[in-house]
Amino acid sequence: MIIIKMRDIVGTFASNKDIAKEIRTQTLIPSLEKNGEEVIIDFEGVDGATQSFIHALISEPMRKVGTGKFFEKVTFKTCNEKIQTIITIVGDYMQAGLE
């Protein structure tokens, strides 16, 4: 199991798409492709995120493994309501596009 502590990487606000890409390509996708290893993305201490950041973080992995498997293997932890809403919006958008 891999735990990604977002506060340590992005500070209190997640907005930099280059950082999202780095997390996605260096940690998230390799973990999912390695026998479907479980990943926890922990937003403790992060007050907000942009929709573009979340999209850059999760859209490609969702395409690669499918939305069902993605949400089976990836858990979002300690998300405030704003961040959870954005994750839901991006997830719904990706799921509609992959059907």
ZIRA-V711405 format. One record per residue. N is the residue number from 0. PSI is psi in whole degrees, -180 to 180 (NA if undefined). D_LAST is the distance of its C-alpha to the last C-alpha in Angstrom with 2 decimals. Layout:
BEGIN
n:psi:d_last
N:PSI:D_LAST
N:PSI:D_LAST
END
This chain:
BEGIN
n:psi:d_last
0:136:28.52
1:135:28.34
2:123:29.14
3:110:28.52
4:100:30.98
5:-37:29.71
6:-39:33.08
7:-24:34.87
8:-43:32.65
9:-9:31.85
10:-147:34.66
11:-6:34.17
12:124:31.57
13:106:28.49
14:-18:28.09
15:111:28.74
16:-27:25.64
17:-37:27.77
18:-41:28.38
19:-43:24.68
20:-42:24.13
21:-45:27.09
22:-45:25.86
23:-49:22.41
24:-31:23.97
25:-24:27.08
26:-55:26.08
27:-57:22.48
28:-48:20.85
29:-37:23.99
30:-43:24.13
31:-35:20.60
32:-18:21.26
33:82:24.66
34:31:23.94
35:40:21.36
36:141:24.14
37:143:23.70
38:132:23.92
39:124:25.32
40:108:25.07
41:117:28.10
42:19:28.61
43:129:32.10
44:-1:34.34
45:121:31.65
46:-28:32.07
47:170:29.12
48:151:26.40
49:155:24.91
50:-37:21.27
51:-34:21.52
52:-50:22.96
53:-42:20.21
54:-45:17.54
55:-30:19.74
56:-44:20.12
57:-14:16.68
58:-47:14.02
59:-46:15.05
60:-36:15.48
61:-40:12.02
62:-41:10.76
63:-43:13.55
64:-8:13.29
65:148:9.78
66:-39:9.63
67:-52:11.23
68:-37:13.95
69:-51:14.48
70:-13:15.39
71:-36:17.40
72:-20:19.42
73:127:19.79
74:133:21.89
75:121:22.89
76:146:26.52
77:41:29.07
78:134:26.83
79:175:28.50
80:-39:26.81
81:-47:26.15
82:-42:24.42
83:-40:22.38
84:-44:21.24
85:-42:20.17
86:-43:18.25
87:-44:16.43
88:-49:15.74
89:-42:14.44
90:-44:12.32
91:-42:10.81
92:-46:10.38
93:-41:8.76
94:-42:6.34
95:-38:5.55
96:-22:5.69
97:-8:3.80
98:NA:0.00
END
